[in-house]
Amino acid sequence: MPEIRQLVYLSQAVVSTPAALASILKSARSRNEREKISGMLLFNNGQFMQCLEGSPEKVGAVYQAISKDDRHDHLAILLDHIIPRRDFDSWLMAFKDLSLDRTFSDEDDVIEADFLQAMSPQGKGVTLLASFARL
Ligand SMILES: Cc1cc2nc3c(=O)[nH]c(=O)nc-3n(C[C@H](O)[C@H](O)[C@H](O)COP(=O)(O)O)c2cc1C
């Protein structure tokens, strides 16, 4: 079984318009598909929390690119560990904008309200994202 690295970070958004978020997601998803990276990106209260999962080298490389992206700053890694199986296997990069005053019109980008309940309940990554979603 290949090793899966799971990395969760928190950052301060520099951009937050729906168009900017959609553009981030678009670039993220095409690379993640190539690199077999799964995870979830949440936007809430001007902050991003993202979980990245995949081969250790690929997660490291994508995080390097993400950390240099000027659409956010003040990145802080909250979790970086090896896990037996992915928490977000069925997604390429799930996304949810938790700002109350905004909904994403593109159906593919919207996750149902119970989106985190379907995930592995003991996963540390899921637990962190779930607590961020409740902020
Ligand atoms: C909050 C945020 C999350 C991002 N998530 C990803 C991601 O999951 N995968 C990805 O490839 N790029 C992601 N990006 C975009 C990368 O920072 C970068 O623009 C993209 O990987 C292209 O990098 P490159 O030009 O070095 O190839 C994200 C950017 C931001 C601001």
The ligand as an SDF file (V2000), in Angstrom:
LIG
                    3D

 31 33  0  0  0  0  0  0  0  0999 V2000
   -6.3160   28.6730   -0.9770 C   0  0  0  0  0  0  0  0  0  0  0  0
   -5.6340   28.0500   -2.1560 C   0  0  0  0  0  0  0  0  0  0  0  0
   -5.7470   26.6690   -2.3470 C   0  0  0  0  0  0  0  0  0  0  0  0
   -5.1210   26.0660   -3.4350 C   0  0  0  0  0  0  0  0  0  0  0  0
   -5.2110   24.7160   -3.5920 N   0  0  0  0  0  0  0  0  0  0  0  0
   -4.5490   24.1180   -4.5850 C   0  0  0  0  0  0  0  0  0  0  0  0
   -4.5640   22.7020   -4.7340 C   0  0  0  0  0  0  0  0  0  0  0  0
   -5.2130   21.9750   -3.9860 O   0  0  0  0  0  0  0  0  0  0  0  0
   -3.8760   22.1630   -5.7560 N   0  0  0  0  0  0  0  0  0  0  0  0
   -3.1770   22.9190   -6.6460 C   0  0  0  0  0  0  0  0  0  0  0  0
   -2.5490   22.3730   -7.5450 O   0  0  0  0  0  0  0  0  0  0  0  0
   -3.1450   24.2600   -6.5420 N   0  0  0  0  0  0  0  0  0  0  0  0
   -3.8130   24.8730   -5.5420 C   0  0  0  0  0  0  0  0  0  0  0  0
   -3.7980   26.2360   -5.4460 N   0  0  0  0  0  0  0  0  0  0  0  0
   -3.1710   27.0050   -6.5380 C   0  0  0  0  0  0  0  0  0  0  0  0
   -1.6550   26.9940   -6.4010 C   0  0  0  0  0  0  0  0  0  0  0  0
   -1.2730   27.9550   -5.4560 O   0  0  0  0  0  0  0  0  0  0  0  0
   -1.0020   27.2870   -7.7610 C   0  0  0  0  0  0  0  0  0  0  0  0
   -1.5530   28.4540   -8.2940 O   0  0  0  0  0  0  0  0  0  0  0  0
   -1.2390   26.1520   -8.7380 C   0  0  0  0  0  0  0  0  0  0  0  0
   -0.8880   24.9150   -8.1510 O   0  0  0  0  0  0  0  0  0  0  0  0
   -0.3680   26.3160   -9.9840 C   0  0  0  0  0  0  0  0  0  0  0  0
    0.9640   26.3040   -9.5620 O   0  0  0  0  0  0  0  0  0  0  0  0
    2.1660   26.3880  -10.6010 P   0  0  0  0  0  0  0  0  0  0  0  0
    1.9190   27.6420  -11.3870 O   0  0  0  0  0  0  0  0  0  0  0  0
    3.4070   26.4410   -9.7650 O   0  0  0  0  0  0  0  0  0  0  0  0
    2.0450   25.1410  -11.4310 O   0  0  0  0  0  0  0  0  0  0  0  0
   -4.4020   26.8660   -4.3630 C   0  0  0  0  0  0  0  0  0  0  0  0
   -4.2970   28.2410   -4.1540 C   0  0  0  0  0  0  0  0  0  0  0  0
   -4.9120   28.8380   -3.0730 C   0  0  0  0  0  0  0  0  0  0  0  0
   -4.7950   30.3160   -2.8710 C   0  0  0  0  0  0  0  0  0  0  0  0
  1  2  1  0
  2  3  1  0
  2 30  2  0
  3  4  2  0
  4  5  1  0
  4 28  1  0
  5  6  2  0
  6  7  1  0
  6 13  1  0
  7  8  2  0
  7  9  1  0
  9 10  1  0
 10 11  2  0
 10 12  1  0
 12 13  2  0
 13 14  1  0
 14 15  1  0
 14 28  1  0
 15 16  1  0
 16 17  1  0
 16 18  1  0
 18 19  1  0
 18 20  1  0
 20 21  1  0
 20 22  1  0
 22 23  1  0
 23 24  1  0
 24 25  2  0
 24 26  1  0
 24 27  1  0
 28 29  2  0
 29 30  1  0
 30 31  1  0
M  END
$$$$
